[in-house]
């Protein structure tokens, strides 16, 4: 899993999720993409499994 080497604490505090995304929500490479049906956090294991 990808993680920074030097941080003071291993787990970061999570901010608030506020509604739908306004940036980064368009397909840049290719023609197809995945779309989430519910809002939620995506951890590094889920990102690695989708790669």
mmCIF entry with sequence, helices, sheets and N, C-alpha, C, O atoms, coordinates in Angstrom:
data_MODEL
# 
_entry.id   MODEL 
# 
_entity.id                         1 
_entity.type                       polymer 
_entity.pdbx_number_of_molecules   1 
# 
_entity_poly.entity_id                      1 
_entity_poly.type                           'polypeptide(L)' 
_entity_poly.nstd_linkage                   no 
_entity_poly.nstd_monomer                   no 
_entity_poly.pdbx_seq_one_letter_code       
;(UNK)(UNK)(UNK)(UNK)(UNK)(UNK)(UNK)(UNK)(UNK)(UNK)(UNK)(UNK)(UNK)(UNK)(UNK)(UNK)
(UNK)(UNK)(UNK)(UNK)(UNK)(UNK)(UNK)(UNK)(UNK)(UNK)(UNK)(UNK)(UNK)(UNK)(UNK)(UNK)
(UNK)(UNK)(UNK)(UNK)(UNK)(UNK)(UNK)(UNK)(UNK)(UNK)(UNK)(UNK)(UNK)(UNK)(UNK)(UNK)
(UNK)(UNK)(UNK)
;
_entity_poly.pdbx_seq_one_letter_code_can   XXXXXXXXXXXXXXXXXXXXXXXXXXXXXXXXXXXXXXXXXXXXXXXXXXX 
_entity_poly.pdbx_strand_id                 A 
# 
loop_
_entity_poly_seq.entity_id 
_entity_poly_seq.num 
_entity_poly_seq.mon_id 
_entity_poly_seq.hetero 
1 1  UNK n 
1 2  UNK n 
1 3  UNK n 
1 4  UNK n 
1 5  UNK n 
1 6  UNK n 
1 7  UNK n 
1 8  UNK n 
1 9  UNK n 
1 10 UNK n 
1 11 UNK n 
1 12 UNK n 
1 13 UNK n 
1 14 UNK n 
1 15 UNK n 
1 16 UNK n 
1 17 UNK n 
1 18 UNK n 
1 19 UNK n 
1 20 UNK n 
1 21 UNK n 
1 22 UNK n 
1 23 UNK n 
1 24 UNK n 
1 25 UNK n 
1 26 UNK n 
1 27 UNK n 
1 28 UNK n 
1 29 UNK n 
1 30 UNK n 
1 31 UNK n 
1 32 UNK n 
1 33 UNK n 
1 34 UNK n 
1 35 UNK n 
1 36 UNK n 
1 37 UNK n 
1 38 UNK n 
1 39 UNK n 
1 40 UNK n 
1 41 UNK n 
1 42 UNK n 
1 43 UNK n 
1 44 UNK n 
1 45 UNK n 
1 46 UNK n 
1 47 UNK n 
1 48 UNK n 
1 49 UNK n 
1 50 UNK n 
1 51 UNK n 
# 
_struct_asym.id          A 
_struct_asym.entity_id   1 
# 
_struct_conf.conf_type_id            HELX_P 
_struct_conf.id                      HELX_P1 
_struct_conf.pdbx_PDB_helix_id       AA1 
_struct_conf.beg_label_comp_id       UNK 
_struct_conf.beg_label_asym_id       A 
_struct_conf.beg_label_seq_id        44 
_struct_conf.pdbx_beg_PDB_ins_code   ? 
_struct_conf.end_label_comp_id       UNK 
_struct_conf.end_label_asym_id       A 
_struct_conf.end_label_seq_id        50 
_struct_conf.pdbx_end_PDB_ins_code   ? 
_struct_conf.beg_auth_comp_id        UNK 
_struct_conf.beg_auth_asym_id        A 
_struct_conf.beg_auth_seq_id         44 
_struct_conf.end_auth_comp_id        UNK 
_struct_conf.end_auth_asym_id        A 
_struct_conf.end_auth_seq_id         50 
_struct_conf.pdbx_PDB_helix_class    1 
_struct_conf.details                 ? 
_struct_conf.pdbx_PDB_helix_length   7 
# 
_struct_conf_type.id          HELX_P 
_struct_conf_type.criteria    ? 
_struct_conf_type.reference   ? 
# 
loop_
_atom_site.group_PDB 
_atom_site.id 
_atom_site.type_symbol 
_atom_site.label_atom_id 
_atom_site.label_alt_id 
_atom_site.label_comp_id 
_atom_site.label_asym_id 
_atom_site.label_entity_id 
_atom_site.label_seq_id 
_atom_site.pdbx_PDB_ins_code 
_atom_site.Cartn_x 
_atom_site.Cartn_y 
_atom_site.Cartn_z 
_atom_site.occupancy 
_atom_site.B_iso_or_equiv 
_atom_site.pdbx_formal_charge 
_atom_site.auth_seq_id 
_atom_site.auth_comp_id 
_atom_site.auth_asym_id 
_atom_site.auth_atom_id 
_atom_site.pdbx_PDB_model_num 
ATOM 1   N N  . UNK A 1 1  ? 0.837   -1.180 0.000   1.00 0.00 ? 1  UNK A N  1 
ATOM 2   C CA . UNK A 1 1  ? 0.000   0.000  0.000   1.00 0.00 ? 1  UNK A CA 1 
ATOM 3   C C  . UNK A 1 1  ? 0.880   1.241  0.000   1.00 0.00 ? 1  UNK A C  1 
ATOM 4   O O  . UNK A 1 1  ? 1.975   1.237  0.562   1.00 0.00 ? 1  UNK A O  1 
ATOM 5   N N  . UNK A 1 2  ? 0.398   2.292  -0.628  1.00 0.00 ? 2  UNK A N  1 
ATOM 6   C CA . UNK A 1 2  ? 1.147   3.528  -0.690  1.00 0.00 ? 2  UNK A CA 1 
ATOM 7   C C  . UNK A 1 2  ? 0.890   4.350  0.563   1.00 0.00 ? 2  UNK A C  1 
ATOM 8   O O  . UNK A 1 2  ? -0.252  4.524  0.990   1.00 0.00 ? 2  UNK A O  1 
ATOM 9   N N  . UNK A 1 3  ? 1.976   4.851  1.144   1.00 0.00 ? 3  UNK A N  1 
ATOM 10  C CA . UNK A 1 3  ? 1.869   5.613  2.377   1.00 0.00 ? 3  UNK A CA 1 
ATOM 11  C C  . UNK A 1 3  ? 3.115   6.476  2.512   1.00 0.00 ? 3  UNK A C  1 
ATOM 12  O O  . UNK A 1 3  ? 4.204   6.012  2.172   1.00 0.00 ? 3  UNK A O  1 
ATOM 13  N N  . UNK A 1 4  ? 3.007   7.701  2.989   1.00 0.00 ? 4  UNK A N  1 
ATOM 14  C CA . UNK A 1 4  ? 4.200   8.525  3.181   1.00 0.00 ? 4  UNK A CA 1 
ATOM 15  C C  . UNK A 1 4  ? 5.152   7.909  4.193   1.00 0.00 ? 4  UNK A C  1 
ATOM 16  O O  . UNK A 1 4  ? 4.725   7.237  5.131   1.00 0.00 ? 4  UNK A O  1 
ATOM 17  N N  . UNK A 1 5  ? 6.430   8.140  4.000   1.00 0.00 ? 5  UNK A N  1 
ATOM 18  C CA . UNK A 1 5  ? 7.417   7.537  4.897   1.00 0.00 ? 5  UNK A CA 1 
ATOM 19  C C  . UNK A 1 5  ? 7.450   8.205  6.259   1.00 0.00 ? 5  UNK A C  1 
ATOM 20  O O  . UNK A 1 5  ? 7.352   7.535  7.287   1.00 0.00 ? 5  UNK A O  1 
ATOM 21  N N  . UNK A 1 6  ? 7.589   9.522  6.267   1.00 0.00 ? 6  UNK A N  1 
ATOM 22  C CA . UNK A 1 6  ? 7.788   10.215 7.538   1.00 0.00 ? 6  UNK A CA 1 
ATOM 23  C C  . UNK A 1 6  ? 6.572   11.077 7.876   1.00 0.00 ? 6  UNK A C  1 
ATOM 24  O O  . UNK A 1 6  ? 6.400   12.165 7.327   1.00 0.00 ? 6  UNK A O  1 
ATOM 25  N N  . UNK A 1 7  ? 5.747   10.589 8.768   1.00 0.00 ? 7  UNK A N  1 
ATOM 26  C CA . UNK A 1 7  ? 4.652   11.378 9.314   1.00 0.00 ? 7  UNK A CA 1 
ATOM 27  C C  . UNK A 1 7  ? 4.686   11.238 10.828  1.00 0.00 ? 7  UNK A C  1 
ATOM 28  O O  . UNK A 1 7  ? 5.170   10.238 11.357  1.00 0.00 ? 7  UNK A O  1 
ATOM 29  N N  . UNK A 1 8  ? 4.172   12.238 11.514  1.00 0.00 ? 8  UNK A N  1 
ATOM 30  C CA . UNK A 1 8  ? 4.202   12.201 12.969  1.00 0.00 ? 8  UNK A CA 1 
ATOM 31  C C  . UNK A 1 8  ? 3.284   11.109 13.507  1.00 0.00 ? 8  UNK A C  1 
ATOM 32  O O  . UNK A 1 8  ? 3.647   10.377 14.428  1.00 0.00 ? 8  UNK A O  1 
ATOM 33  N N  . UNK A 1 9  ? 2.098   11.008 12.927  1.00 0.00 ? 9  UNK A N  1 
ATOM 34  C CA . UNK A 1 9  ? 1.151   9.980  13.332  1.00 0.00 ? 9  UNK A CA 1 
ATOM 35  C C  . UNK A 1 9  ? 0.770   9.145  12.122  1.00 0.00 ? 9  UNK A C  1 
ATOM 36  O O  . UNK A 1 9  ? 0.684   9.669  11.011  1.00 0.00 ? 9  UNK A O  1 
ATOM 37  N N  . UNK A 1 10 ? 0.543   7.859  12.322  1.00 0.00 ? 10 UNK A N  1 
ATOM 38  C CA . UNK A 1 10 ? 0.248   6.957  11.215  1.00 0.00 ? 10 UNK A CA 1 
ATOM 39  C C  . UNK A 1 10 ? -1.148  7.200  10.648  1.00 0.00 ? 10 UNK A C  1 
ATOM 40  O O  . UNK A 1 10 ? -1.331  7.224  9.431   1.00 0.00 ? 10 UNK A O  1 
ATOM 41  N N  . UNK A 1 11 ? -2.128  7.378  11.526  1.00 0.00 ? 11 UNK A N  1 
ATOM 42  C CA . UNK A 1 11 ? -3.501  7.601  11.069  1.00 0.00 ? 11 UNK A CA 1 
ATOM 43  C C  . UNK A 1 11 ? -3.784  9.095  11.039  1.00 0.00 ? 11 UNK A C  1 
ATOM 44  O O  . UNK A 1 11 ? -3.547  9.801  12.020  1.00 0.00 ? 11 UNK A O  1 
ATOM 45  N N  . UNK A 1 12 ? -4.289  9.567  9.919   1.00 0.00 ? 12 UNK A N  1 
ATOM 46  C CA . UNK A 1 12 ? -4.631  10.975 9.779   1.00 0.00 ? 12 UNK A CA 1 
ATOM 47  C C  . UNK A 1 12 ? -6.077  11.204 10.206  1.00 0.00 ? 12 UNK A C  1 
ATOM 48  O O  . UNK A 1 12 ? -6.920  10.314 10.087  1.00 0.00 ? 12 UNK A O  1 
ATOM 49  N N  . UNK A 1 13 ? -6.351  12.405 10.703  1.00 0.00 ? 13 UNK A N  1 
ATOM 50  C CA . UNK A 1 13 ? -7.731  12.761 11.032  1.00 0.00 ? 13 UNK A CA 1 
ATOM 51  C C  . UNK A 1 13 ? -8.481  13.016 9.732   1.00 0.00 ? 13 UNK A C  1 
ATOM 52  O O  . UNK A 1 13 ? -7.946  13.631 8.810   1.00 0.00 ? 13 UNK A O  1 
ATOM 53  N N  . UNK A 1 14 ? -9.710  12.546 9.663   1.00 0.00 ? 14 UNK A N  1 
ATOM 54  C CA . UNK A 1 14 ? -10.499 12.684 8.443   1.00 0.00 ? 14 UNK A CA 1 
ATOM 55  C C  . UNK A 1 14 ? -11.354 13.940 8.522   1.00 0.00 ? 14 UNK A C  1 
ATOM 56  O O  . UNK A 1 14 ? -11.917 14.264 9.568   1.00 0.00 ? 14 UNK A O  1 
ATOM 57  N N  . UNK A 1 15 ? -11.439 14.639 7.398   1.00 0.00 ? 15 UNK A N  1 
ATOM 58  C CA . UNK A 1 15 ? -12.291 15.817 7.336   1.00 0.00 ? 15 UNK A CA 1 
ATOM 59  C C  . UNK A 1 15 ? -13.739 15.428 7.116   1.00 0.00 ? 15 UNK A C  1 
ATOM 60  O O  . UNK A 1 15 ? -14.088 14.249 7.169   1.00 0.00 ? 15 UNK A O  1 
ATOM 61  N N  . UNK A 1 16 ? -14.574 16.410 6.871   1.00 0.00 ? 16 UNK A N  1 
ATOM 62  C CA . UNK A 1 16 ? -15.991 16.157 6.618   1.00 0.00 ? 16 UNK A CA 1 
ATOM 63  C C  . UNK A 1 16 ? -16.218 15.966 5.127   1.00 0.00 ? 16 UNK A C  1 
ATOM 64  O O  . UNK A 1 16 ? -15.605 16.646 4.304   1.00 0.00 ? 16 UNK A O  1 
ATOM 65  N N  . UNK A 1 17 ? -17.101 15.039 4.788   1.00 0.00 ? 17 UNK A N  1 
ATOM 66  C CA . UNK A 1 17 ? -17.502 14.875 3.390   1.00 0.00 ? 17 UNK A CA 1 
ATOM 67  C C  . UNK A 1 17 ? -18.664 15.820 3.129   1.00 0.00 ? 17 UNK A C  1 
ATOM 68  O O  . UNK A 1 17 ? -19.661 15.809 3.851   1.00 0.00 ? 17 UNK A O  1 
ATOM 69  N N  . UNK A 1 18 ? -18.529 16.629 2.100   1.00 0.00 ? 18 UNK A N  1 
ATOM 70  C CA . UNK A 1 18 ? -19.555 17.635 1.838   1.00 0.00 ? 18 UNK A CA 1 
ATOM 71  C C  . UNK A 1 18 ? -20.106 17.466 0.434   1.00 0.00 ? 18 UNK A C  1 
ATOM 72  O O  . UNK A 1 18 ? -19.534 17.999 -0.517  1.00 0.00 ? 18 UNK A O  1 
ATOM 73  N N  . UNK A 1 19 ? -21.190 16.746 0.284   1.00 0.00 ? 19 UNK A N  1 
ATOM 74  C CA . UNK A 1 19 ? -21.918 16.647 -0.974  1.00 0.00 ? 19 UNK A CA 1 
ATOM 75  C C  . UNK A 1 19 ? -21.144 16.012 -2.107  1.00 0.00 ? 19 UNK A C  1 
ATOM 76  O O  . UNK A 1 19 ? -20.163 15.302 -1.884  1.00 0.00 ? 19 UNK A O  1 
ATOM 77  N N  . UNK A 1 20 ? -21.589 16.270 -3.324  1.00 0.00 ? 20 UNK A N  1 
ATOM 78  C CA . UNK A 1 20 ? -20.979 15.692 -4.519  1.00 0.00 ? 20 UNK A CA 1 
ATOM 79  C C  . UNK A 1 20 ? -19.728 16.480 -4.893  1.00 0.00 ? 20 UNK A C  1 
ATOM 80  O O  . UNK A 1 20 ? -19.596 17.655 -4.549  1.00 0.00 ? 20 UNK A O  1 
ATOM 81  N N  . UNK A 1 21 ? -18.818 15.825 -5.598  1.00 0.00 ? 21 UNK A N  1 
ATOM 82  C CA . UNK A 1 21 ? -17.577 16.459 -6.020  1.00 0.00 ? 21 UNK A CA 1 
ATOM 83  C C  . UNK A 1 21 ? -17.843 17.463 -7.134  1.00 0.00 ? 21 UNK A C  1 
ATOM 84  O O  . UNK A 1 21 ? -18.670 17.226 -8.015  1.00 0.00 ? 21 UNK A O  1 
ATOM 85  N N  . UNK A 1 22 ? -17.132 18.584 -7.083  1.00 0.00 ? 22 UNK A N  1 
ATOM 86  C CA . UNK A 1 22 ? -17.247 19.581 -8.145  1.00 0.00 ? 22 UNK A CA 1 
ATOM 87  C C  . UNK A 1 22 ? -16.042 19.536 -9.077  1.00 0.00 ? 22 UNK A C  1 
ATOM 88  O O  . UNK A 1 22 ? -16.132 19.963 -10.228 1.00 0.00 ? 22 UNK A O  1 
ATOM 89  N N  . UNK A 1 23 ? -14.905 19.018 -8.585  1.00 0.00 ? 23 UNK A N  1 
ATOM 90  C CA . UNK A 1 23 ? -13.716 18.891 -9.425  1.00 0.00 ? 23 UNK A CA 1 
ATOM 91  C C  . UNK A 1 23 ? -13.303 17.428 -9.466  1.00 0.00 ? 23 UNK A C  1 
ATOM 92  O O  . UNK A 1 23 ? -13.586 16.667 -8.541  1.00 0.00 ? 23 UNK A O  1 
ATOM 93  N N  . UNK A 1 24 ? -12.633 17.041 -10.543 1.00 0.00 ? 24 UNK A N  1 
ATOM 94  C CA . UNK A 1 24 ? -12.129 15.681 -10.653 1.00 0.00 ? 24 UNK A CA 1 
ATOM 95  C C  . UNK A 1 24 ? -13.210 14.644 -10.859 1.00 0.00 ? 24 UNK A C  1 
ATOM 96  O O  . UNK A 1 24 ? -13.017 13.486 -10.489 1.00 0.00 ? 24 UNK A O  1 
ATOM 97  N N  . UNK A 1 25 ? -14.330 15.010 -11.431 1.00 0.00 ? 25 UNK A N  1 
ATOM 98  C CA . UNK A 1 25 ? -15.419 14.056 -11.616 1.00 0.00 ? 25 UNK A CA 1 
ATOM 99  C C  . UNK A 1 25 ? -15.702 13.786 -13.091 1.00 0.00 ? 25 UNK A C  1 
ATOM 100 O O  . UNK A 1 25 ? -16.799 13.342 -13.431 1.00 0.00 ? 25 UNK A O  1 
ATOM 101 N N  . UNK A 1 26 ? -14.741 14.043 -13.968 1.00 0.00 ? 26 UNK A N  1 
ATOM 102 C CA . UNK A 1 26 ? -14.906 13.752 -15.393 1.00 0.00 ? 26 UNK A CA 1 
ATOM 103 C C  . UNK A 1 26 ? -13.840 12.760 -15.835 1.00 0.00 ? 26 UNK A C  1 
ATOM 104 O O  . UNK A 1 26 ? -12.752 12.712 -15.262 1.00 0.00 ? 26 UNK A O  1 
ATOM 105 N N  . UNK A 1 27 ? -14.156 11.972 -16.853 1.00 0.00 ? 27 UNK A N  1 
ATOM 106 C CA . UNK A 1 27 ? -13.225 10.973 -17.370 1.00 0.00 ? 27 UNK A CA 1 
ATOM 107 C C  . UNK A 1 27 ? -12.193 11.684 -18.231 1.00 0.00 ? 27 UNK A C  1 
ATOM 108 O O  . UNK A 1 27 ? -12.545 12.366 -19.193 1.00 0.00 ? 27 UNK A O  1 
ATOM 109 N N  . UNK A 1 28 ? -10.909 11.525 -17.884 1.00 0.00 ? 28 UNK A N  1 
ATOM 110 C CA . UNK A 1 28 ? -9.833  12.198 -18.606 1.00 0.00 ? 28 UNK A CA 1 
ATOM 111 C C  . UNK A 1 28 ? -9.187  11.250 -19.596 1.00 0.00 ? 28 UNK A C  1 
ATOM 112 O O  . UNK A 1 28 ? -8.955  11.620 -20.747 1.00 0.00 ? 28 UNK A O  1 
ATOM 113 N N  . UNK A 1 29 ? -8.893  10.023 -19.162 1.00 0.00 ? 29 UNK A N  1 
ATOM 114 C CA . UNK A 1 29 ? -8.244  9.040  -20.013 1.00 0.00 ? 29 UNK A CA 1 
ATOM 115 C C  . UNK A 1 29 ? -9.251  7.970  -20.402 1.00 0.00 ? 29 UNK A C  1 
ATOM 116 O O  . UNK A 1 29 ? -9.889  7.384  -19.528 1.00 0.00 ? 29 UNK A O  1 
ATOM 117 N N  . UNK A 1 30 ? -9.406  7.705  -21.683 1.00 0.00 ? 30 UNK A N  1 
ATOM 118 C CA . UNK A 1 30 ? -10.298 6.653  -22.152 1.00 0.00 ? 30 UNK A CA 1 
ATOM 119 C C  . UNK A 1 30 ? -11.734 7.126  -22.284 1.00 0.00 ? 30 UNK A C  1 
ATOM 120 O O  . UNK A 1 30 ? -12.028 8.321  -22.268 1.00 0.00 ? 30 UNK A O  1 
ATOM 121 N N  . UNK A 1 31 ? -12.620 6.142  -22.415 1.00 0.00 ? 31 UNK A N  1 
ATOM 122 C CA . UNK A 1 31 ? -14.028 6.441  -22.651 1.00 0.00 ? 31 UNK A CA 1 
ATOM 123 C C  . UNK A 1 31 ? -14.936 6.009  -21.509 1.00 0.00 ? 31 UNK A C  1 
ATOM 124 O O  . UNK A 1 31 ? -16.055 6.509  -21.392 1.00 0.00 ? 31 UNK A O  1 
ATOM 125 N N  . UNK A 1 32 ? -14.475 5.085  -20.660 1.00 0.00 ? 32 UNK A N  1 
ATOM 126 C CA . UNK A 1 32 ? -15.322 4.527  -19.612 1.00 0.00 ? 32 UNK A CA 1 
ATOM 127 C C  . UNK A 1 32 ? -14.697 4.782  -18.249 1.00 0.00 ? 32 UNK A C  1 
ATOM 128 O O  . UNK A 1 32 ? -13.485 4.969  -18.141 1.00 0.00 ? 32 UNK A O  1 
ATOM 129 N N  . UNK A 1 33 ? -15.522 4.791  -17.212 1.00 0.00 ? 33 UNK A N  1 
ATOM 130 C CA . UNK A 1 33 ? -15.038 4.972  -15.854 1.00 0.00 ? 33 UNK A CA 1 
ATOM 131 C C  . UNK A 1 33 ? -15.993 4.342  -14.856 1.00 0.00 ? 33 UNK A C  1 
ATOM 132 O O  . UNK A 1 33 ? -17.111 3.965  -15.206 1.00 0.00 ? 33 UNK A O  1 
ATOM 133 N N  . UNK A 1 34 ? -15.547 4.228  -13.610 1.00 0.00 ? 34 UNK A N  1 
ATOM 134 C CA . UNK A 1 34 ? -16.379 3.709  -12.528 1.00 0.00 ? 34 UNK A CA 1 
ATOM 135 C C  . UNK A 1 34 ? -17.073 4.869  -11.834 1.00 0.00 ? 34 UNK A C  1 
ATOM 136 O O  . UNK A 1 34 ? -16.493 5.944  -11.680 1.00 0.00 ? 34 UNK A O  1 
ATOM 137 N N  . UNK A 1 35 ? -18.302 4.654  -11.419 1.00 0.00 ? 35 UNK A N  1 
ATOM 138 C CA . UNK A 1 35 ? -19.044 5.673  -10.694 1.00 0.00 ? 35 UNK A CA 1 
ATOM 139 C C  . UNK A 1 35 ? -19.583 5.062  -9.412  1.00 0.00 ? 35 UNK A C  1 
ATOM 140 O O  . UNK A 1 35 ? -20.194 3.994  -9.431  1.00 0.00 ? 35 UNK A O  1 
ATOM 141 N N  . UNK A 1 36 ? -19.352 5.744  -8.304  1.00 0.00 ? 36 UNK A N  1 
ATOM 142 C CA . UNK A 1 36 ? -19.831 5.269  -7.011  1.00 0.00 ? 36 UNK A CA 1 
ATOM 143 C C  . UNK A 1 36 ? -21.325 5.531  -6.880  1.00 0.00 ? 36 UNK A C  1 
ATOM 144 O O  . UNK A 1 36 ? -21.827 6.557  -7.339  1.00 0.00 ? 36 UNK A O  1 
ATOM 145 N N  . UNK A 1 37 ? -22.032 4.594  -6.249  1.00 0.00 ? 37 UNK A N  1 
ATOM 146 C CA . UNK A 1 37 ? -23.466 4.768  -6.057  1.00 0.00 ? 37 UNK A CA 1 
ATOM 147 C C  . UNK A 1 37 ? -23.783 5.438  -4.728  1.00 0.00 ? 37 UNK A C  1 
ATOM 148 O O  . UNK A 1 37 ? -24.843 6.045  -4.577  1.00 0.00 ? 37 UNK A O  1 
ATOM 149 N N  . UNK A 1 38 ? -22.876 5.335  -3.770  1.00 0.00 ? 38 UNK A N  1 
ATOM 150 C CA . UNK A 1 38 ? -23.056 6.002  -2.488  1.00 0.00 ? 38 UNK A CA 1 
ATOM 151 C C  . UNK A 1 38 ? -21.777 6.751  -2.149  1.00 0.00 ? 38 UNK A C  1 
ATOM 152 O O  . UNK A 1 38 ? -20.710 6.439  -2.678  1.00 0.00 ? 38 UNK A O  1 
ATOM 153 N N  . UNK A 1 39 ? -21.885 7.727  -1.278  1.00 0.00 ? 39 UNK A N  1 
ATOM 154 C CA . UNK A 1 39 ? -20.700 8.468  -0.866  1.00 0.00 ? 39 UNK A CA 1 
ATOM 155 C C  . UNK A 1 39 ? -19.994 7.713  0.253   1.00 0.00 ? 39 UNK A C  1 
ATOM 156 O O  . UNK A 1 39 ? -20.635 7.006  1.030   1.00 0.00 ? 39 UNK A O  1 
ATOM 157 N N  . UNK A 1 40 ? -18.693 7.859  0.334   1.00 0.00 ? 40 UNK A N  1 
ATOM 158 C CA . UNK A 1 40 ? -17.925 7.197  1.371   1.00 0.00 ? 40 UNK A CA 1 
ATOM 159 C C  . UNK A 1 40 ? -16.447 7.359  1.128   1.00 0.00 ? 40 UNK A C  1 
ATOM 160 O O  . UNK A 1 40 ? -16.031 7.844  0.076   1.00 0.00 ? 40 UNK A O  1 
ATOM 161 N N  . UNK A 1 41 ? -15.650 6.952  2.102   1.00 0.00 ? 41 UNK A N  1 
ATOM 162 C CA . UNK A 1 41 ? -14.204 7.049  1.987   1.00 0.00 ? 41 UNK A CA 1 
ATOM 163 C C  . UNK A 1 41 ? -13.672 5.895  1.161   1.00 0.00 ? 41 UNK A C  1 
ATOM 164 O O  . UNK A 1 41 ? -14.194 4.782  1.229   1.00 0.00 ? 41 UNK A O  1 
ATOM 165 N N  . UNK A 1 42 ? -12.636 6.159  0.382   1.00 0.00 ? 42 UNK A N  1 
ATOM 166 C CA . UNK A 1 42 ? -11.951 5.127  -0.393  1.00 0.00 ? 42 UNK A CA 1 
ATOM 167 C C  . UNK A 1 42 ? -10.560 4.991  0.195   1.00 0.00 ? 42 UNK A C  1 
ATOM 168 O O  . UNK A 1 42 ? -9.776  5.939  0.153   1.00 0.00 ? 42 UNK A O  1 
ATOM 169 N N  . UNK A 1 43 ? -10.238 3.814  0.749   1.00 0.00 ? 43 UNK A N  1 
ATOM 170 C CA . UNK A 1 43 ? -8.915  3.638  1.339   1.00 0.00 ? 43 UNK A CA 1 
ATOM 171 C C  . UNK A 1 43 ? -7.927  3.112  0.304   1.00 0.00 ? 43 UNK A C  1 
ATOM 172 O O  . UNK A 1 43 ? -8.297  2.814  -0.831  1.00 0.00 ? 43 UNK A O  1 
ATOM 173 N N  . UNK A 1 44 ? -6.674  3.005  0.711   1.00 0.00 ? 44 UNK A N  1 
ATOM 174 C CA . UNK A 1 44 ? -5.610  2.653  -0.230  1.00 0.00 ? 44 UNK A CA 1 
ATOM 175 C C  . UNK A 1 44 ? -5.763  1.229  -0.754  1.00 0.00 ? 44 UNK A C  1 
ATOM 176 O O  . UNK A 1 44 ? -5.369  0.953  -1.887  1.00 0.00 ? 44 UNK A O  1 
ATOM 177 N N  . UNK A 1 45 ? -6.320  0.326  0.033   1.00 0.00 ? 45 UNK A N  1 
ATOM 178 C CA . UNK A 1 45 ? -6.525  -1.047 -0.449  1.00 0.00 ? 45 UNK A CA 1 
ATOM 179 C C  . UNK A 1 45 ? -7.548  -1.090 -1.575  1.00 0.00 ? 45 UNK A C  1 
ATOM 180 O O  . UNK A 1 45 ? -7.385  -1.842 -2.536  1.00 0.00 ? 45 UNK A O  1 
ATOM 181 N N  . UNK A 1 46 ? -8.589  -0.296 -1.464  1.00 0.00 ? 46 UNK A N  1 
ATOM 182 C CA . UNK A 1 46 ? -9.594  -0.250 -2.522  1.00 0.00 ? 46 UNK A CA 1 
ATOM 183 C C  . UNK A 1 46 ? -9.029  0.370  -3.788  1.00 0.00 ? 46 UNK A C  1 
ATOM 184 O O  . UNK A 1 46 ? -9.366  -0.065 -4.889  1.00 0.00 ? 46 UNK A O  1 
ATOM 185 N N  . UNK A 1 47 ? -8.180  1.375  -3.655  1.00 0.00 ? 47 UNK A N  1 
ATOM 186 C CA . UNK A 1 47 ? -7.548  1.983  -4.824  1.00 0.00 ? 47 UNK A CA 1 
ATOM 187 C C  . UNK A 1 47 ? -6.630  0.980  -5.504  1.00 0.00 ? 47 UNK A C  1 
ATOM 188 O O  . UNK A 1 47 ? -6.616  0.889  -6.732  1.00 0.00 ? 47 UNK A O  1 
ATOM 189 N N  . UNK A 1 48 ? -5.864  0.229  -4.725  1.00 0.00 ? 48 UNK A N  1 
ATOM 190 C CA . UNK A 1 48 ? -4.952  -0.763 -5.294  1.00 0.00 ? 48 UNK A CA 1 
ATOM 191 C C  . UNK A 1 48 ? -5.719  -1.883 -5.987  1.00 0.00 ? 48 UNK A C  1 
ATOM 192 O O  . UNK A 1 48 ? -5.269  -2.384 -7.018  1.00 0.00 ? 48 UNK A O  1 
ATOM 193 N N  . UNK A 1 49 ? -6.866  -2.287 -5.446  1.00 0.00 ? 49 UNK A N  1 
ATOM 194 C CA . UNK A 1 49 ? -7.621  -3.371 -6.073  1.00 0.00 ? 49 UNK A CA 1 
ATOM 195 C C  . UNK A 1 49 ? -8.284  -2.911 -7.367  1.00 0.00 ? 49 UNK A C  1 
ATOM 196 O O  . UNK A 1 49 ? -8.546  -3.731 -8.246  1.00 0.00 ? 49 UNK A O  1 
ATOM 197 N N  . UNK A 1 50 ? -8.558  -1.623 -7.498  1.00 0.00 ? 50 UNK A N  1 
ATOM 198 C CA . UNK A 1 50 ? -9.177  -1.113 -8.716  1.00 0.00 ? 50 UNK A CA 1 
ATOM 199 C C  . UNK A 1 50 ? -8.166  -0.831 -9.815  1.00 0.00 ? 50 UNK A C  1 
ATOM 200 O O  . UNK A 1 50 ? -8.552  -0.642 -10.969 1.00 0.00 ? 50 UNK A O  1 
ATOM 201 N N  . UNK A 1 51 ? -6.872  -0.799 -9.482  1.00 0.00 ? 51 UNK A N  1 
ATOM 202 C CA . UNK A 1 51 ? -5.855  -0.471 -10.489 1.00 0.00 ? 51 UNK A CA 1 
ATOM 203 C C  . UNK A 1 51 ? -5.749  -1.523 -11.553 1.00 0.00 ? 51 UNK A C  1 
ATOM 204 O O  . UNK A 1 51 ? -4.939  -1.393 -12.470 1.00 0.00 ? 51 UNK A O  1 
# 
